[in-house]
Amino acid sequence: MKFFDKILIANRGEIAIRVMRACRELDIETVAIYSSADTNSLHVKYADEAFPVGEAHPSKSYLNIERIIDIAKKSGAEAVHPGYGFLAENYRFAKICQDEGVIFIGPRSKTIQAMGSKIDSKKMMKDAGVPVLPGTDDGVRDIEDAKKVAFEIGYPVIVKASAGGGGIGMQIVNDEPALEEAITASMRIAKSAFGDATVFIEKYLVKPRHIEFQVLADEHGHAVHLYDRECSIQRRHQKLVEEAPSPIMTPELRERMSSAALKVAEASAYSNAGSVEFLYSNDNFYFMEMNTRLQVEHTITEFITGIDLVRQQIAIAAGESLPFDQSDISIRGHAIECRINAEDPFNNFSADPGKISRYRSPGGPGIRVDSGIHMGYMIPPNYDSMIAKLCAWDSTRIEAIKRMRRAISEYIILGVQTTLPLHYAIMNSPQFIEGNTHTHFLQEEHIIKTLERYKRDEEARMQTLAGSFGQGKKVAAITAAVNVYLQHQKE
Ligand code: MV4
């Protein structure tokens, strides 16, 4: 079954390669685009054809809609996969693709647009019977009205930008005297970041969990969910560790949350892959937003369900019906993803682009590495700092954690600082092992203390490792042995 002959991948790095891998298995030819900073990038070599798309700055290349459509037509690509980031949630791009006769692999333009407004999507879900946090139903119009609503729901409240993303413009307000200034500040930030000053207020949850459900829907009205992911461990709204399923999930909670997720898909007449984000606190959950794209962490869902999400996205875009229904989808075991960023966790996570001087990625049972880097690769400073995704699967959560520790111990990335030491600290943290995570997990004392201990131990730092529980030495020794081996390889 051939869904398309040729697909253009409007992205770079690991996700471009991930999509091309699905294409190759489906006998679909691939077209890469690349900026002037990516002439030597792996996604360009992996593709059957590659076209320059412009200068390094994203606005001149990976966001250049006109040029991308032009390349799609010139190359004869019938469809475009946007990956994540860049144009993935740009409803104008989806619309232009449609108008130009190129299939956009994702939901319809109108759905992307509707989900892009936090106020509109929240309203739509509330009407559909999905739990949402109490707050203003519309944008804040006058301060007296805002005060009244905040008083009714009780402080603390949060002011959010309707067009917002990544926490931009969010203001937490603890009491009435602080409300007016927070609204003004939020509106100003929202106006400059999104060109839309609309803000709304809702009840603030102090240490919620972020739990999301993967959904797949075809263009014939069938929708299924592919279970849950826990994504609470993040820093400045960038996720760092995700796991599937959530460690707190019970059959009863899963029943409640998955039916809400499917209601979201139904109410929006959704098609293609998406995820429904909830905040969870005290056995209650609330719809936050729907991501209308393939997400970075789709890998762990693939591990526990055995379903190739990119293959399904392509089949759905080709007009196929879902080849399974809900009763065919079950989960097996537990999967964890660690995002490896070229950042220095010992220096306030400052970006550390540059040349990879030594590289060896882990392998063996239950390990998956998605990356676009290799030995000798120069990480350009122009894009996101995520350079690899390390995923571990095993039959139980604790075994998956131990497998992840083992994989981290095998992972050698020299030449740039990475988040590997932080991941090792997290995988050894008693709180994490208990599944006791929330959105403020990384601010907690214990992780910072462990990192400071690693920092003092220069040798361990070189190996990117040092352990709690007395395992550090053994693991560091293994890493050192592999490093020596690689040194010999080079000389
Ligand atoms: C919240 C919240 C607490 N209460 N809303 C952050 C980004 C945006 N998607 C929503 N965010 C939050 N909204 C209420 N009413 C806490 C956060 C939040 C958060 C949410 C998910 C993952 C990480 C987070 C980190 C800090 C704050």
Residues whose N, C-alpha, C, O or C-beta is under 5 A from the ligand:
A	BS01	MV4	L133 I158 G166 G167 E202 K203 Y204 L205 H210 Q234 T439
